[in-house]
């Protein structure tokens, strides 16, 4: 189902590859809403686009990002102080008598201290992290779509909320980041043939069950290259809740190596020559669009255990 992926976040590279323009207004809007408290998650790699701003738009976005980072650092520092006090209290109790309660307090406080220190380091540091470009459901990521005949890069949430649907469908249907190919002409009828997009992906992650335990597998195409993943999107609006641009990756039956690894779905990796047709679906028949999905790239997907 592609519950997680490493996505190309560099907007200049995307602009060159697809001869596309960046929708800075959408980025600025989301940055403002994030600063106001809306739970908008961005990959650290996307924020790096504005570390050395070149335009007025980029400078405004960087200012919003800096303000947000300062706000979050202050919050984490407050929590860090609270957990350090909690740890000190537990250690004082342990000097008098070792109890399960005090040991548990020490363990939890230590874990939370480490987590907050890591969060602060990521917000204030410039060192690269292996998950800088990784997204999960409900994370915003750059996608490419067509507007007025032009390729546009914009941010959208990885979990599609269809137009006209209530906001609570996000919780009711947690798997809507996965648009199954066998359901495109039914459940996804409002998007399939109408609002297509793609994201550029380096690799993806899947959950599989092995010996009664969940294991996360990291799949990478061999030879390594950036995949062009077919997506659908929706532009949802509400008079009170505002606007939400969101998307889902189209998935299909897996190749043998993914199936043998224990997973039953795989993203659809478009051929470069089919990108233009996929992004301009209006007027094309279902058969033609399904043919594009069938005529996909088929590398060998090597995998490694990412977590168990």
N, C-alpha and C positions, 0 to 999 in steps of 0.2 A: 504493500500500500504506500510505500515511500513515506514512512512516518517522519523521516528526517533526510536532509540532503545538504551537501556542500555546493553552494550556488555561487556563480560568478557575481560579485558585488561591485566590481570596478566599473563605474558608469562610463568612463572614457573608453575603456576597452569595448564595452557593449555598444557604445555609439559608433565606434569605428567599424565593428564587425557587421552591424545591421544598418549602417547609414541612418542612424536614428537620433532623435533629439530627446533631451531629458525633460521630464515634466517637473520642473523645480517647484512650481506652485503647489503641487500635491505633497511634495516632501516638506515644504515649509508649513503647510496646513497640519500635517501629521505631527511635526515637531512641536508646533504650538499646542496641539491637543495633548500630546504626551506631557509637556511641561505643566499643563493644567490638571493633570492627574489621570487622564484616560490611559488604560493599560495597553499601550502600543509598544510592541517589542521589535527592536531592530537588531540585526546582526552587527557586531562590532566592525566587521569588514566594510559594511555600508557606510558607517560613520567616518571611516578613514578617508572617504572621498572628499571630505571638507576640511581636512587637517591643514591644508595650505590653500585657502580659497583664492580663486582667480577672478571671480565676478562678483557683482553686487549681490546676486541671488545666493551664491555660495557663502558669502560673508554673513548674510542674514541667517542662513541655516546653521553655520558654525556657531554664531552667537547663541542661538536657541539650544544647540547641542551642548555648548559649554555651560550654559545656565542649568540645563537639566542634570549634567554630570555633577556640578557643584551641589545641587540640591540632593541628589542621591548619595553622594559622599557624606554629606552632613547627616543624613538619615542613618547610614551604615555606621558612622562613627558614634552616634548616640547608642545604637544597638550594641556596638563593640564595648563601649563603656559599661553598659548594663550587664553584658555577659562576663566581662572581667570581674565585676563585683560579685556576680553569681558564683564564679569559679573560686574567688578568694573566700567567700563564705563557706563553700563546700570544703575547701582545703582546711579551713579552721576547724570545722566539725570533725574532719577525718583525723586531725591531730589528737583530738580528745577520744574519739571512738570511731572505728570503721563500721559504717552501716551501709546497707544497700541503697538507701535513699541518697546519702551523701555521695556515694560512688557514682550513682546515676546522674546527680546534679553536676559532678565534676566532668563526666563523660559528655553530657549534653552541652554544657557551657564551653568546653574545649572545642567540640565540633562546630559550634556556632561562631566562636571566635575565629577559627580557621576559615570558615565560609565567608565571614564578613571581611577579613583581611584580603582574601582572594578577590572579592567583589570590588573593594577599594582599589586594589592593585590594577584590576582591569580598567577601571574608570579613570585612573590617574596616570597609568603607565602607557608606554608606547611600544613595548615589546610585543611581537606577534604571538598569538595563541592558536593552537591547532583547530579550535572551534570558531575562529573569527568569522568564517563565511558560512557557518552551519545554521540551518533553519529547522524549525519544528512547526507543527500545526499551531496556528495563531500568531506566528512570527510574520512580519512584513518582509517582502523580498522584491527585488527589481524584476519585472516581467516586461516583455516586448509585445506590443499590440499595435493595431492600425487605428489612426484617427485622421479623418479627412485625406485618406490616401497616403499618409506618411507613417513611417515606423516611429513609435514613441516608446521611451523607457519610462515606466512609472512604478511606484510602490503599490503593492497590493498584499492583502493578508492571505496567508496560506491556510485557508479554510473557507470554502465558498458559501456565502449566504445569498440565496436566490432572491431576485427582485420580487417584492410583494410578500415575502415570508416574514413572520415575526422574529424579533431578535433572539428569542429563546430557542430557536432551532439550533443555534450554535451548541447549546448544552444537550438538547434532545437528540441531536444527530452528530456525535463527535467525529464521525469518519468522513465528513464532507470535504476533506482535502483530497479525497480519492474519487475520481470520476471513472467508474468502471466502463470499459468499452462496450460490454454487452448490455449496458443500460443507457447508452448515449441517446438513443432514439425514444426513450421512455422518460425516465426521471429527469434527465439532463436536456430534454427537448428544448427548453427555453434558451439554453446556451449553445448547444450543438448546432452548427450551421449558422450561428449568429455572432457570438462573441468568443472568438478564439484568441489565444495568446501562446507564448512559450517562455520558458526560462532556461538559462544555460547552466548546466549542472556538471560538476566534476565527478561526483560519486554520490551514492545514496546508502541509507541504512534501513534495515528491516528487522522486526522482531520475529524470532522463531522459537518454537518450544523444543527443548532437548532434554530428555530424561526428566520430564516434569518441571523443568526450570526454563524461565525466559532467557534467551540469549540474543544479544544485538549483533547482527552481522553487517559488516561494511563492504559494500559491493563497488567494484571499480572496473571500468571497461579496459580490456587489453587488446591492442595497445592503448595507452592512456590518451584521452582527448576529451574535449568538452562536449557533452551531449546536449542536443536541442530537444528539450522535453515538451511534448504537446500538452497544452493546458486549455481550460475554459475559464472565463471570468464573468463576473456580474457586477454591475454598478448599482448598488442598493442605496436608497435614500429614504429618510423619514423626517417629517416636519419637526419632531422633537429630538430625535437621536442623531440627526445629521446624515452624513454620507459615509458609505463603506464600500471601497473597491476591494474585491476578494477573488481568489482563484483556487482552482483545483487541478492537480495533475491527472492526465488521462492514463489509465493503467489497463493492462491486458494480461492474458495468460503468460506465464513466465517461460523463458528458455530452459532447456534441460538442466543446465548447471545451477540455476537459481532454484528450480524445483527440487533438485537433488539435495540442495542445502537446507530445504525445509520450508521454503516460502512459496505462496501460490499466486503472487502478482508481480508485475514489473512495469515500470514507466515505459512510455513509448518514445523512442529515440528517433526523431525525424531525420530524414535526409536533408542536407542543405538545399538541394534543388527543389524540395517540396515546401520550404518554409513560406514562400510568398503565397502559394495557393492555400496553405493552412490558415494564414493570417487574413485571407480575404475569402471567407466561406460563403458569403451571400451570393445567391444565384447558382451555387454548385449543388449538385444532387448529393443525397446521403451516400449513394454508391461511390461517387468520386471522392468524398471526404473519407469514407471508410477505406478506400483504396490507398489514400495517402498514409493512413495509419498502418496499413498492411505492408506498404513499401518502405519499411523503416530500416534504420541501421541495426545490424545484428552482430555486435562485437561479442567476444567471450567475456562474461562477467566474473572476474576473479573476486574472491571474498576472504575476509579475515574476521576473527572474532574481535569486536570492539568492546563489548562488555558482557558480563554474565552474572 
